[in-house]
Amino acid sequence: MIFCPLKGGLETEALARLCVIQPDRPFGSQRKEKMEQNNMSGADMRLLSIPEACERLGIGRYAIYQNISKRKLKSIKIGRRRLVSNRAIVEFVNESEA
């Protein structure tokens, strides 16, 4: 048994491995600095719903879903919701202009 400070008690070795803080995984301000190094702002990270993406692109829901199914517009699914990032919208517009 090993003491795990995050759990506050004794744990098996398998669980103790989960308690080790990984140095390559950024926390708090380190995460913000890493985002800035990657030129990602909070606006790039924001996820938009399909109606918000429609409004931003000026196209209809059907066109959004069509472009998602053709893999022209990247999206993610969280639970039952389909979301599109600001970065995906910018990439979509840039690819459409080319």
Contacts in CASP RR format, 6 or more apart in sequence:
PFRMAT RR
TARGET T0000
AUTHOR 0000-0000-0000
METHOD contacts of the structure
MODEL  1
MIFCPLKGGLETEALARLCVIQPDRPFGSQRKEKMEQNNMSGADMRLLSI
PEACERLGIGRYAIYQNISKRKLKSIKIGRRRLVSNRAIVEFVNESEA
1 10 0 8 1.000
1 11 0 8 1.000
1 12 0 8 1.000
2 10 0 8 1.000
2 11 0 8 1.000
2 12 0 8 1.000
2 13 0 8 1.000
2 16 0 8 1.000
3 9 0 8 1.000
3 10 0 8 1.000
3 11 0 8 1.000
4 10 0 8 1.000
4 11 0 8 1.000
4 15 0 8 1.000
4 16 0 8 1.000
4 19 0 8 1.000
5 19 0 8 1.000
6 19 0 8 1.000
7 15 0 8 1.000
7 19 0 8 1.000
11 19 0 8 1.000
26 33 0 8 1.000
26 34 0 8 1.000
35 41 0 8 1.000
35 42 0 8 1.000
35 45 0 8 1.000
40 87 0 8 1.000
43 86 0 8 1.000
44 85 0 8 1.000
44 86 0 8 1.000
44 87 0 8 1.000
45 85 0 8 1.000
45 86 0 8 1.000
45 87 0 8 1.000
46 85 0 8 1.000
46 86 0 8 1.000
47 76 0 8 1.000
47 78 0 8 1.000
47 83 0 8 1.000
47 84 0 8 1.000
47 85 0 8 1.000
48 56 0 8 1.000
48 83 0 8 1.000
48 84 0 8 1.000
48 85 0 8 1.000
48 86 0 8 1.000
48 89 0 8 1.000
49 81 0 8 1.000
49 83 0 8 1.000
50 61 0 8 1.000
50 64 0 8 1.000
50 65 0 8 1.000
50 82 0 8 1.000
50 83 0 8 1.000
50 84 0 8 1.000
51 61 0 8 1.000
53 64 0 8 1.000
53 73 0 8 1.000
53 84 0 8 1.000
53 89 0 8 1.000
54 60 0 8 1.000
54 61 0 8 1.000
54 64 0 8 1.000
56 89 0 8 1.000
57 64 0 8 1.000
57 89 0 8 1.000
57 92 0 8 1.000
57 93 0 8 1.000
64 73 0 8 1.000
64 84 0 8 1.000
67 73 0 8 1.000
67 92 0 8 1.000
68 74 0 8 1.000
68 75 0 8 1.000
68 82 0 8 1.000
68 84 0 8 1.000
72 92 0 8 1.000
72 95 0 8 1.000
72 96 0 8 1.000
73 84 0 8 1.000
73 88 0 8 1.000
73 89 0 8 1.000
73 92 0 8 1.000
74 84 0 8 1.000
74 85 0 8 1.000
74 88 0 8 1.000
74 91 0 8 1.000
74 92 0 8 1.000
75 82 0 8 1.000
75 83 0 8 1.000
75 84 0 8 1.000
75 88 0 8 1.000
76 82 0 8 1.000
76 83 0 8 1.000
76 84 0 8 1.000
76 85 0 8 1.000
77 83 0 8 1.000
END
